[in-house]
Amino acid sequence: DGILLVSAMPGEGFTATWRATLAACDRFLRDYYVLEEQSRVEPEVINIKSITYDESKGETPFTPMPNLLLQEPNVLAFTEPTSGAVIDQMTELSEKNFLVITRNHGKHCIDALLRLIVLKPNVKRLAAQLQAAVCMRIIRKLCTECRVPYAPHPGLLKQLGIPPGRIRHFYKAFEYKPGMVDENEKEIEPCTHCSGIGYRERTGIFELLQVNDAFRRAMVENPRLDHLTSVARANRHISMRDMGILEVASGNTSLEELQRVLKK
C-alpha cells in the first residue's frame, strides 16, 4: 500500500498532527496497529490498537512483529523511525502490501523526508514505496476586532507570487502600547478581545506532498533540499510557504507572523 510520512516541529502540534492523521483513516474498515515504546505511549485513537516494546531490554518496534503479523493487520504505524535499519524494515513491510504510516520532525515535508534520509536507509527502496508526506505548522490568527488593513506594495505582491489587483488589503496586528493616545489625545484602551496582543487563537497551515516518479528519482539521484524542492514545484506542489501566503491574503494572519513561523 505504500508509506505515508507525517511531520511537524516539536512543540508545534507534532502529536496532534499524528493523532489527527490516524483519526482520519478508515479505522472501521481495516485493522490498524501502532508500534510504541512503552514509556512514550501516545493518547489512544479509537480503533487503533497499541503494541508496545521496551527499549531498556534492547527491544525495537520489530520485536513484537512476529506475533503481530499472526493477527493479519492491514495498517502499521510507527511512532519512532530511529535508524536506517528500522526504516528498511518498514519499507519491507510496505513491499508486502501493508500500509505503513510513520512520522518525523520537519519544518516542511521535504525537510522531514531529508531527516529520514540522514538515517541512511536504503533510499531507493524507500523512494519506491513513499506515497505522500504531510506537514503542519502552527500560526497565530489576527484579532479580527483590531487588525489593521494596509495596501501591500506591488513589488511585495510580485515577490509573493500574487497577481496585481488580486488583493487590495493585507492586515497586520495592532501594536498596542501603554500610554498610546488617539488623534484627540484620548488614551487608547487595549482591545478587549485580544488584550492588546493583536492575535487571538491559533490555526494550522498544512502541506501535502504527493510523491510521483520524478520525485522518487530525485530522492535517489540528488537528495538535496533545493533539488527536491524544484522537482516538487515542477509537479505543482503547493509548499508550506504558499499555504502561509494564502492565510495572509485571506486576512487570517499577518505577513510578519508568517515570517516568524517560517524562520523558526
MIVEX-477391 format. One line per 2 residues: number of its first residue (from 1); their letters; for each residue x, y, z of N, C-alpha, C. Coordinates in steps of 0.001 Angstrom, whole numbers. Each point is the difference from the previous one (the first is absolute). Layout:
N
NUM	a	X Y Z X Y Z X Y Z ~ ...
# end
This chain:
264
1	dg	822 -1222 0 -822 1222 0 849 1262 0 ~ 1265 -87 456 860 1171 -5 262 563 1388
3	il	747 1105 26 398 652 1248 -525 1429 0 ~ -569 412 1136 -437 1378 221 838 590 1122
5	lv	613 1150 -251 822 679 998 -759 1193 565 ~ -108 68 1328 -684 1091 696 1047 826 728
7	sa	-104 1326 -72 1048 818 623 -542 1302 567 ~ 756 521 953 -225 1309 618 1235 264 850
9	mp	89 1183 583 1130 318 859 -336 -350 1450 ~ 1011 -334 816 -274 -290 1411 -637 1194 691
11	ge	-1036 -278 782 -687 1074 709 -919 816 -868 ~ -156 -375 -1264 -882 729 -928 -1023 -935 -625
13	gf	-605 -825 823 -1049 -871 -509 489 -1309 -572 ~ 1194 -436 396 551 -1254 -527 -917 -1174 334
15	ta	-364 -125 1269 -895 -1079 419 -1404 201 -564 ~ -486 1247 6 -1353 274 -497 -125 -347 -1487
17	tw	1022 326 -788 -31 -317 -1431 -5 -1504 -220 ~ 802 -701 786 69 -1457 -78 -1355 -623 326
19	ra	-607 428 1109 -1270 -574 419 -1122 366 -980 ~ 34 1224 -532 -1024 413 -959 96 -816 -1290
21	tl	1228 -295 -425 187 -813 -1210 -554 -1401 214 ~ 332 -601 1143 -504 -1340 289 -1525 1 119
23	aa	-532 1039 641 -1447 74 194 -748 171 -1314 ~ 670 550 -1017 -650 230 -1294 -4 -1247 -885
25	cd	709 -1048 429 94 -1215 -818 -1262 -856 137 ~ -106 -988 -880 -1178 -876 -5 160 -1094 1060
27	rf	4 420 1271 300 -901 1114 -1109 -1019 266 ~ -1167 192 -568 -1111 -917 246 -126 -1039 -1117
29	lr	815 140 -1036 -19 -938 -1117 1257 -859 -64 ~ 1113 520 575 1255 -751 -9 587 -28 1411
31	dy	836 -1007 268 601 -159 1321 1296 792 87 ~ 14 964 929 1148 880 205 701 -360 1307
33	yv	1337 4 -40 809 -190 1196 1097 1059 10 ~ 298 516 1200 1089 959 133 1053 -614 923
35	le	1256 55 -419 1127 -531 764 631 1136 796 ~ 7 -134 1354 455 1086 855 930 -500 1095
37	eq	998 811 348 847 -306 1146 -843 178 1252 ~ 67 -948 937 -963 -57 1099 36 1213 931
39	sr	1125 726 35 71 1192 854 -441 1262 -727 ~ -324 -117 -1304 -394 1171 -791 -1266 -289 -810
41	ve	-964 -604 652 -1255 -339 -673 -842 1256 -183 ~ -512 196 -1199 -817 1160 -322 -1443 -234 459
43	pe	-795 1082 164 -1428 -172 321 -690 -884 -1044 ~ -955 -770 464 -670 -978 -856 -787 654 -1123
45	vi	57 -600 -1169 -884 342 -1111 -948 -1185 -167 ~ -1301 267 20 -996 -1066 -28 205 -898 -1211
47	ni	-69 -1315 240 119 -1035 -1021 1419 -155 -553 ~ 987 521 721 1397 -269 -343 637 -655 1217
49	ks	449 -1239 -179 536 -773 1113 1475 326 205 ~ 390 209 1260 1386 331 334 773 -1264 373
51	it	1156 -182 -629 918 -1088 325 1287 631 504 ~ 451 -375 1186 1163 656 591 1235 -902 -14
53	yd	1151 657 91 1285 -697 138 826 752 1042 ~ 1044 -644 502 786 546 1113 1446 218 -434
55	es	351 1260 -216 1367 323 -420 1034 -418 1042 ~ -360 74 1294 957 -332 1059 427 -1462 -56
57	kg	-777 -826 -680 339 -1414 -174 596 -276 -1379 ~ 335 1075 -706 571 -157 -1326 -1013 -280 -1088
59	et	-1282 194 304 -1033 -276 -991 -145 1168 -984 ~ -508 -286 -1171 -252 991 -1047 -1469 -117 -412
61	pf	-471 903 -861 -1390 -129 -459 -295 -1333 -668 ~ 1056 -708 -424 -222 -1257 -719 108 -1227 889
63	tp	294 205 1289 26 -1137 929 -1353 -698 92 ~ -1116 745 144 -1308 -682 74 -593 -357 -1361
65	mp	719 270 -1089 -583 -156 -1330 -418 -1429 -343 ~ 784 -1049 333 -443 -1364 -372 -1385 -339 535
67	nl	-246 316 1272 -1324 -289 567 -1068 917 -582 ~ 370 1245 -266 -966 952 -550 -459 -421 -1391
69	ll	909 -487 -814 -360 -382 -1368 -976 -1174 -29 ~ -19 -798 1059 -956 -1105 77 -1435 510 91
71	qe	-152 1266 426 -1334 594 124 -463 639 -1309 ~ 826 -112 -1027 -320 481 -1350 -422 1469 -26
73	pn	879 900 440 -322 1439 -60 0 505 -1432 ~ -699 1092 -209 17 660 -1313 941 1192 -25
75	vl	44 731 1117 778 1237 66 870 -24 1255 ~ 1273 389 -167 951 36 1114 565 1403 116
77	af	-107 572 1193 484 1363 238 1183 -55 967 ~ 1057 727 -340 1220 4 803 272 1428 482
79	te	49 163 1311 179 1346 553 1449 469 -27 ~ 975 -938 -80 1395 401 115 891 -746 -998
81	pt	173 543 -1213 946 -586 -954 1428 428 366 ~ 612 -708 945 1220 481 647 1292 -322 -744
83	sg	-48 -830 -1002 1228 -375 -703 -318 -407 -1431 ~ 1045 -42 -816 -175 -450 -1369 -487 -1434 -64
85	av	466 -832 945 -418 -1404 22 -1491 -125 269 ~ -526 813 932 -1437 -30 298 -804 461 -1216
87	id	490 1044 -669 -696 489 -1197 0 -1063 -1094 ~ 1114 -726 -149 63 -1071 -996 -1014 -1095 312
89	qm	-174 -328 1280 -987 -1013 382 -1417 493 -262 ~ -243 1292 236 -1295 583 -335 -258 -92 -1498
91	te	1032 304 -781 -112 -62 -1457 -324 -1420 -456 ~ 642 -968 634 -252 -1400 -357 -1451 -381 253
93	ls	-562 474 1106 -1417 -256 267 -888 631 -1070 ~ 356 1221 -398 -763 679 -1037 50 -767 -1319
95	ek	1153 -582 -288 150 -806 -1222 -883 -1239 28 ~ -398 -400 1200 -870 -1169 149 -1473 410 72
97	nf	-296 1211 -479 -1368 511 -128 -647 431 1308 ~ 817 350 1002 -526 670 1179 81 1507 -231
99	lv	-1005 729 506 122 1448 46 797 341 1251 ~ 1086 741 -160 857 386 1113 -104 1509 189
101	it	-293 408 1223 -58 1421 349 1083 270 1037 ~ 805 1011 -221 1024 354 973 98 1512 91
103	rn	854 478 899 76 1435 210 1442 417 255 ~ 241 1296 -193 1331 552 244 -134 1511 141
105	hg	882 593 769 -13 1455 113 366 626 -1338 ~ -584 1163 -284 320 695 -1234 -678 1353 -70
107	kh	706 988 -577 -572 1330 -198 -969 12 -1171 ~ 211 -944 -902 -905 -206 -1135 208 -1434 -460
109	ci	-744 -434 -998 23 -1409 -393 1388 -467 -449 ~ 652 777 -829 1299 -424 -519 1048 -5 1106
111	da	-81 937 924 911 8 1141 -165 -1282 816 ~ -1238 -404 259 -251 -1229 760 539 -1220 -739
113	ll	-164 -11 -1308 489 -1119 -805 1530 -66 18 ~ 651 1138 -108 1461 27 29 532 -459 1352
115	rl	-739 277 1073 416 -465 1326 -78 -1519 89 ~ -904 -622 -756 -17 -1457 -83 1199 -508 -778
117	iv	309 661 -1101 1100 -437 -854 1335 80 733 ~ 143 987 896 1221 139 799 273 -1255 830
119	lk	-1044 -749 334 162 -1225 793 552 -1162 -823 ~ 218 238 -1292 648 -941 -922 -794 -1298 -224
121	pn	-1273 130 -353 -730 -1190 -447 374 -302 -1448 ~ -581 -1052 -541 123 -272 -1434 -943 975 -713
123	vk	558 1100 -513 -824 1085 -535 -781 -444 -1229 ~ 586 -865 -817 -691 -445 -1204 -1277 -757 351
125	rl	86 -882 994 -1190 -754 410 -1011 910 696 ~ 502 926 838 -895 946 672 -743 853 -1017
127	aa	735 505 -985 -614 851 -1024 -1080 -749 -770 ~ 247 -1271 -276 -963 -790 -776 -1324 -174 751
129	ql	69 -8 1342 -1197 -248 792 -677 1270 517 ~ 741 1104 55 -573 1242 543 -1103 532 -905
131	qa	-1178 203 575 -1147 489 -761 -270 1489 239 ~ 185 430 1241 -319 1396 320 614 376 1340
133	av	106 1302 218 418 547 1293 -925 1163 330 ~ -290 158 1274 -842 1108 451 710 702 1147
135	cm	-103 1337 42 658 769 1051 -922 1118 458 ~ 127 364 1276 -811 1067 567 870 938 823
137	ri	-271 1304 -112 627 1001 858 -1099 830 654 ~ 235 420 1234 -976 807 735 290 1483 -200
139	ir	-1062 770 -245 148 1433 -241 -1102 747 762 ~ 321 1175 509 -994 787 736 -953 710 -970
141	kl	-1260 101 407 -1009 696 -795 -126 1442 473 ~ -138 912 -944 -210 1398 348 -1327 186 729
143	ct	-6 909 933 -1259 386 646 -832 784 -1002 ~ -1183 -470 -298 -830 650 -1027 -607 1310 488
145	ec	74 261 1310 -556 1233 549 960 1179 -102 ~ 1299 -270 -27 941 1128 -9 1070 -90 -1085
147	rv	-59 -999 -877 999 -103 -1060 -36 1252 -879 ~ 1132 343 -572 134 1252 -746 220 -307 -1483
149	py	-897 488 -891 197 -242 -1432 1036 945 -590 ~ 693 -470 -1009 930 860 -746 121 -533 -1422
151	ap	325 888 -913 149 -382 -1407 1424 -511 -229 ~ 180 -1254 -389 1343 -524 -225 641 614 -1242
153	hp	1298 206 40 728 556 -1142 -36 -991 -1164 ~ -157 486 -1238 -19 -910 -1153 1228 -898 -75
155	gl	1151 521 429 1217 -819 -7 -90 -1155 968 ~ -659 239 1136 -181 -1072 979 -928 -1071 -548
157	lk	-1086 434 -650 -926 -966 -587 698 -860 -1048 ~ 850 622 -803 748 -747 -1018 927 -1011 650
159	ql	663 429 1077 914 -887 721 -734 -1202 592 ~ -1232 220 425 -796 -1065 593 -729 -835 -1044
161	gi	67 399 -1260 -656 -759 -1062 -1483 271 -123 ~ -445 1176 479 -1415 373 -78 -207 954 -1166
163	pp	-880 -312 -937 -210 865 -1172 -444 1403 401 ~ 428 1035 -750 -404 1386 300 -1529 137 -21
165	gr	-514 724 977 -1434 228 67 -795 -1100 657 ~ 631 -1135 295 -733 -1111 607 -350 290 1458
167	ir	941 643 719 -194 284 1413 67 1512 228 ~ -1008 570 625 -7 1434 278 627 324 1343
169	hf	-181 -913 983 506 284 1336 649 -1232 628 ~ 1099 222 685 510 -936 992 -407 565 1361
171	yk	227 -792 1040 -268 470 1363 1218 -257 877 ~ 189 864 967 1057 -189 984 -588 181 1392
173	af	742 -452 992 -475 115 1378 100 1442 473 ~ -988 431 757 64 1315 628 963 -87 1182
175	ey	1042 808 -31 1030 -44 1038 -366 952 1135 ~ -695 -526 980 -402 828 1141 1179 195 958
177	kp	151 1249 473 993 320 1012 -655 888 1056 ~ 270 -256 1264 -595 829 1063 323 1480 -212
179	gm	-1008 845 194 201 1436 -169 -302 508 -1390 ~ -383 -889 -912 -340 434 -1358 -1248 882 35
181	vd	-41 1019 -868 -1161 886 -90 -452 96 -1443 ~ -1273 334 -184 -512 161 -1352 178 1438 -463
183	en	-600 351 -1142 173 1348 -565 -592 1086 888 ~ -880 -397 920 -592 974 928 713 19 1352
185	ek	1189 -613 31 803 -64 1227 -688 -800 1105 ~ -917 -888 -401 -660 -860 969 738 -1329 60
187	ei	249 -475 1222 772 -1230 159 -745 -1192 -607 ~ 739 -800 -749 -568 -1173 -658 46 -1195 948
189	ep	-1121 -685 110 -68 -1191 836 392 -1222 -831 ~ 581 -1013 641 323 -1217 -752 -1262 -709 -471
191	ct	96 -686 -1118 -1141 -733 -552 -505 -1016 1021 ~ -1308 -4 217 -568 -912 996 -40 -1449 -485
193	hc	129 -207 -1309 -65 -1358 -546 1355 -710 67 ~ 1087 744 -154 1334 -626 -4 912 556 1090
195	sg	-541 883 834 768 624 1099 1198 787 -515 ~ -125 522 -1216 1067 831 -555 1121 -774 -637
197	ig	-119 -1314 -96 1068 -821 -605 -5 141 -1518 ~ -1188 148 -579 -109 99 -1456 -335 -1323 -666
199	yr	128 -1089 738 -308 -1336 -517 -948 -695 972 ~ -881 -832 -575 -956 -735 823 -194 -1380 -618
201	er	310 -1031 754 -106 -1393 -429 1125 -352 -984 ~ 85 -1286 -290 1013 -491 -936 -653 -943 -999
203	tg	681 -215 -1087 -478 -942 -1011 1211 -707 -595 ~ -261 -936 -883 1091 -719 -646 85 339 -1478
205	if	1216 -26 -515 185 27 -1449 528 -1378 -383 ~ -616 -594 -989 258 -1396 -339 594 -113 -1401
207	el	942 -926 -116 646 -263 -1287 -136 -1485 -319 ~ -374 -305 -1231 -85 -1385 -453 922 -170 -1212
209	lq	939 -924 121 907 -325 -1096 -413 -1345 -577 ~ -477 4 -1234 -351 -1237 -683 1188 -424 -855
211	vn	495 -1199 249 1250 -461 -599 -273 -673 -1336 ~ 693 477 -1046 -111 -632 -1314 1357 -597 -396
213	da	77 -578 -1186 1228 -685 -422 1177 962 -142 ~ -258 1231 -460 1083 973 -140 593 340 1360
215	fr	-850 137 991 486 299 1347 758 -1198 566 ~ -472 -1205 -278 700 -1199 475 1407 -73 -597
217	ra	123 301 -1281 1335 -2 -628 902 1038 655 ~ -561 1170 299 791 1056 635 462 -420 1391
219	mv	-847 -726 737 391 -493 1323 1228 -892 -83 ~ 64 -804 -1027 1099 -957 -144 1244 670 -575
221	en	-188 839 -1020 1139 537 -748 586 1270 607 ~ -839 825 611 493 1295 491 -857 497 1157
223	pr	87 -665 1154 -880 350 1128 460 1236 760 ~ -80 1148 -683 331 1282 620 -1260 846 55
225	ld	-51 889 1000 -1203 801 222 -378 804 -1229 ~ 959 710 -603 -322 859 -1140 -493 -810 -1195
227	hl	624 -1154 -231 -392 -809 -1156 -1372 -634 210 ~ -233 -575 1164 -1298 -616 273 -1116 1039 -33
229	ts	292 1203 497 -990 1079 -24 -347 370 -1435 ~ 1020 81 -854 -215 341 -1407 -836 -1061 -712
231	va	304 -1264 264 -742 -1093 -636 -1455 -1 484 ~ -195 215 1296 -1365 35 535 -801 1154 -604
233	ra	624 1172 -105 -690 1157 -555 -368 -226 -1471 ~ 863 -698 -731 -301 -310 -1403 -1233 -891 -114
235	nr	-319 -714 1083 -1185 -855 37 -1184 718 645 ~ 86 1356 48 -1060 849 546 -231 -225 1494
237	hi	1064 -349 695 -111 -150 1449 -227 1362 650 ~ -947 61 922 -280 1227 749 772 -71 1308
239	sm	985 844 166 916 -83 1134 -607 576 1271 ~ 696 -224 1119 -417 584 1272 -32 1528 -108
241	rd	993 576 -665 35 1459 -206 -1234 459 -780 ~ -352 -734 -1056 -1169 355 -811 -1278 -34 834
243	mg	-121 -1031 842 -1192 -111 839 -54 1149 1001 ~ 1168 398 518 48 1129 924 -395 1306 -672
245	il	464 200 -1238 -349 1210 -750 -1513 68 -222 ~ -615 -1150 -218 -1463 -38 -159 -682 481 1271
247	ev	527 -389 1168 -572 466 1269 168 1515 155 ~ 1142 532 -447 229 1447 50 -977 714 -929
249	as	-126 -500 -1218 -878 623 -989 -1468 -52 436 ~ -349 -1017 779 -1379 -141 482 -277 856 1221
251	gn	1038 648 538 -173 849 1172 -11 -752 1316 ~ 332 -1290 -33 -22 -794 1223 1223 227 879
253	ts	1120 366 -619 1213 260 760 782 1096 -699 ~ 1113 397 596 803 1085 -566 1236 -556 -691
255	le	563 797 -882 1241 -387 -662 1121 -141 1025 ~ 1 855 998 1021 -62 1052 -92 -1314 780
257	el	-1216 -447 275 -184 -1265 721 465 -1176 -848 ~ -319 41 -1287 438 -1074 -900 1520 -50 -52
259	qr	645 1153 -111 1462 33 -29 574 -548 1302 ~ -622 330 1113 478 -507 1301 -52 -1519 56
261	vl	-1118 -562 -473 -180 -1447 60 974 -711 -949 ~ 141 507 -1209 854 -679 -984 1480 119 322
263	kk	380 1004 767 1416 175 354 408 -842 1199 ~ -959 -625 680 312 -807 1183 954 -1126 -370
# end
